[in-house]
Amino acid sequence: MVEENKKNTAKKHPPRRSWLRRFGSVVKWMFILGIMGILFGGGAVAGYVSSIVKDDPVRSGELIQQQVSQNSITGFAYFRDGTPIGQLRTDEDRRIIEFNNIPQLIIDAVLAIEDNNFYEHSGVDLKGTLRAVKQKLLNESVQTGGSTLTQQLARRMFLSLDKTEDRKVKEILLSLRLERFLSKQEILTAYLNKVPFGNGSNGYSVYGIKAAAKGIFGLDDLDKLNVAQAAYLSGLPQLPSAYSAFNGVGEFNEKAFKRAMDRQRLVLRRMLEENKITTSQYEEALAFDIKGALAPHAKKAYATYPYLMLETERQAAEILLTLTDETTAPAEAEAGKKANSADRLEEARQQLMTGGYRVYTTIDKKVYSAMHNISENSENFTKDSKTKGKEQTAGMLIHNKTGAILGMIEGRDFNIEQMNYATQMVRQPGSTMKPIAAYLPALNAGLIQPAGILDDAPIILKDGSNGFHIPKNSNNRYQGLVTARYALNQSLNLPALKLFNEKVGIEKSWAFSKKLGITTIQDEDYNAQTGVLGGLRYGVSVEELTNAYSAIGNQGAFNDAYMIDKIVNSEGKIVYQHKVKPVQVFTQQTAYLMTDMLRTVITDGTASTVRKDYKHFKNIPIVGKTGSTQNYADVWFMGYTPDVTLGIWVGYKEQINTLETKTQRRQAQSLWAKVMNEVIEKKPELFVTDAFAKPEGIVKKTVSAYSGKLPTSLTDRFNTDLFNTKFIPKDSDDGISRARYITYNGVNYIPLEGTPDDFLREKIVVKREKPIQDLVKELLAAFSKMKRHESLGYYMPADAKTDMPTKVDPRVDDGSSPTAPRNVNVSYSSGKAVITFSASGSPDVVGYRLYRSLNGGSFQKQDVISVGESLNFQSGTPAGSNATFYVTAVDVAGNETSSTSVANTPVSTPEPTQPPEEILPGTDPVLPTDPAGEETPADPGMIIVQPPGDASTTGEGNPQGGETPGATAPGGKAQGGNTQGNNSNSPAGDSPGGKTAGNNGGNRR
């Protein structure tokens, strides 16, 4: 049974399988495991890739196209003639090129070294990647990159350039997507426009093949690149910083250049291997002198023209911001304006810097260089001060007909101060404001003409806690009635203040100034009574003040000054074009009269330095106005020809620092003449007009020098000057009359009845708008509320004694004889007797008489002087004669008291100082001269707030007495003679000793 069971078991055991079946089973399981491994590995890879890209957005085709077409393009600025100023401020130079303009030579060189399978792969080149790995592992001499051009472009457009573990995965996926949405031409063009090529010869980082050709070899046309140059450039993108032959300032880098040359030879070898060049081309390229073909070192535009480039950038950005607002919907534009203006302006600047704009300016290169030749020459300035710093200057040259800014001086050293002093600084304009805010509006309204009369007499202004302020002229005197022309020539303050405050009015003056482009006037300035002298809240800019003067040179038509002529975008479309829009602010007749008045500022007035230094009077006429501020913190000269206007300012950065020397105070005039001379020599074609055009309606007319009106039979002084026919005077001279008067403390009064005739004067006197008597009353009232002021006599105009009396002599007879003069003394000067004495103590004294006895004879009256004049007589008595003198005091009633007589004792005394000659209205006083004979008026237009100290009253000089016959004994009364005329006989007078005939031997105008 057991045996049977074994047999049965043996029968049931399966036969052994063949080796084929076993092999098939193994393969089956390996396949299953392989599929499982692949699925597992793929899942792992997919999971890994998914974890890498989970935060990356899926970039649409539209976005990819947008990024490819979006390029930061370098912008440029140009001079007036189209020559480049330089590249707009950026550290990069980017220039765009279209595919059709890329030479095949460049494409062959780039693909040979970077991606020789470019046209075969779909973004990733597996064969190329494996080849790169092999070259790296075996350290082969020929090393090619593993990344395709598409991968490099994807990395540059969308990814960080940092080498991270996951960047390669993103790069591959992006490359596949780029290949889906972009053509090969678009990929290649984008690559050659975006990749860096190192630094150019000016130090800028160059991006794109076009910028590289220009920056490294100085070539604008890529077709001019040879094989050697194309290979050199094509090798740079792999390591642009390591291969750059130039550093960040454009200096040659020998080590980097050698590395670049090694790379170039590799490119040439790859081009030969790929059959892109022949053996002869290869050898020729190796022999080519690349170093000799490099572009010469050039400074960046911001190093050559730093001020100009910054100003171009600033103004162009403001224009782009304005254009943005104009093209934006009104609601959005309004919201934008309410946003941070600084942020919006910065956005516009970035748009300008990266948008490929070409900015064409009005700056003339020759003019700009000529102006800077002067400003950059340290010999034209005083030495730098340890406490004040560098003496600064600013200038602006504007074309009158268009308002185009042809040149400017923005400062002396950009490294010290980057602010543009010509356009951004505001300073007090001093007297250069007088024509703009006073004379021009007054002339245009017919309130004054050049021969019109203005009163250079004090004006009393309210001054807050100080009570009152009485402005002065810088020459510390008041000249009385003068013509408008003379007042402007000598830059007198008071006539301008009266035009500004009283005739034109502050509100109208500022409205007129605003029409001439002065934008810095503040609300507070409408209360600034001295604003016409430069007492503004902030001041004015050199640009705006020069612009205002250019309207005079343009016959009254104002053109807003501009520096940006047009802006062209990267596509060649003009997005901005300046249009000249002149506005006739005042008439051509007003402009011509103002010009002629400014002409005599140079020929006869304060602009003596310009008169001396300007070289082209015969060919190119000039006119202008000086200006200076308190203590000479600022000095100006504004001048123009028929074609251009030049404004110059000089001062220190801090207004507290002043210009101290005579040379410094005339520095603006000096620089103006030097700049104008230089510009004329360098750019003579600018000056095409040889005379200021005289419009119709201008005539010459002779008028009274007292009133500026038509002369009468009484008129004895005249002025002939230009007039606008519309404003020729029609009224006759009512400014003068003949009157008898007495002078007391420099003021003319109607005499009291009984006042002795020899103290009275009879002559032509002048009627003025404010009689001197009223002025004195106002001054005395103001003194009581002022903390500090000068003596009353200081404020008396030089012609006060010609004033028509309107009030009676305020002195009252006290009923008794006056006290006698004291301390009578005689001395001799230049052989003539000088008698001095002390005044009487009586308040009603009108004056003093001098009596003389010769050789013991009777006393004769020699001379009289009025109260308020110097207490000394100058007699014509020879030193060798035996003469005795005494002096009497005379009161308003004619009572006379004599002093003790004194005999002559010849004593040598100094030559007395002669008092100034009395100045009548309508005459031009002679200015003091320096040793060289040149007038030195300083600028009377400067504002003086603090008085310099006590000043003596200017009085009329004493005449020298002449010898007369007759005798009078001391001790009694004597009747004086008529004081009018030269050596005129006076009526006989009673004396203590009997009758005496006397005469006055002096000129007593």
Beta strands, then each sheet from edge to edge (+ up, - down):
strand 1: 76-78
strand 2: 84-87
strand 3: 92-94
strand 4: 196-199
strand 5: 205-207
strand 6: 358-361
strand 7: 392-399
strand 8: 405-409
strand 9: 453-456
strand 10: 461-462
strand 11: 468-469
strand 12: 480-483
strand 13: 557-558
strand 14: 564-568
strand 15: 574-577
strand 16: 583-584
strand 17: 623-628
strand 18: 634-640
strand 19: 644-651
strand 20: 698-704
strand 21: 718-724
strand 22: 736-744
strand 23: 747-749
strand 24: 761-766
strand 25: 822-829
strand 26: 832-838
strand 27: 845-854
strand 28: 860-866
strand 29: 872-878
strand 30: 883-891
strand 31: 896-898
strand 32: 902-903
strand 33: 960-961
strand 34: 989-991
strand 35: 994-996
sheet 1: 2+ 1- 6- 14+ 15-
sheet 2: 3+ 5+ 4-
sheet 3: 8+ 7- 19+ 18- 17+
sheet 4: 9+ 12-
sheet 5: 10+ 11-
sheet 6: 13+ 16-
sheet 7: 20+ 21-
sheet 8: 23+ 22- 24+
sheet 9: 25+ 26- 29+ 33+
sheet 10: 28+ 27- 30+ 31-
sheet 11: 28+ 27- 30+ 32-
sheet 12: 34+ 35-
end
